[in-house]
């Protein structure tokens, strides 16, 4: 039953996202990815989708949401109907 619940919840759900530094991939506070943060008006971080964090470094994902947005296990990317 737990597997079915995980499958249903994964369908159409957003991939995990975290704020990370584009160069070092170090995890940052979410406000670092919000537009307009910082004195220059540009943010230090960017959202990194999927993957995991180990020792405060993100890996195994992408800065491109579409690259990791597969629609979840057992889901079709095509629209029905």
Residue pairs with C-beta under 8 A, 6 or more apart in sequence:
6 73
7 72
7 73
7 74
9 72
10 72
10 73
10 74
10 75
11 71
11 72
11 73
11 74
11 75
12 71
12 72
12 75
13 72
14 69
15 49
15 50
15 61
15 65
15 68
15 69
16 49
16 50
16 51
16 61
17 47
17 48
17 49
17 65
18 27
18 47
18 48
18 53
18 58
19 27
19 28
19 29
19 30
19 31
19 32
19 33
19 45
19 46
19 47
19 48
20 26
20 27
20 28
20 45
20 46
20 47
20 48
20 58
21 28
21 32
21 44
21 45
22 45
22 46
22 63
24 57
25 48
25 57
25 58
25 59
26 56
26 57
26 58
27 53
27 56
27 57
27 58
28 44
28 45
31 37
32 43
32 44
32 45
33 43
33 45
33 46
33 47
34 43
35 43
36 43
37 43
37 44
38 44
46 63
47 63
47 65
48 58
48 61
48 62
48 63
49 61
49 62
49 63
49 64
49 65
49 67
49 68
49 69
50 60
50 61
50 62
50 68
51 58
51 59
51 60
51 61
51 62
51 68
52 58
52 59
52 60
52 61
53 59
61 68
62 68
70 77
71 77
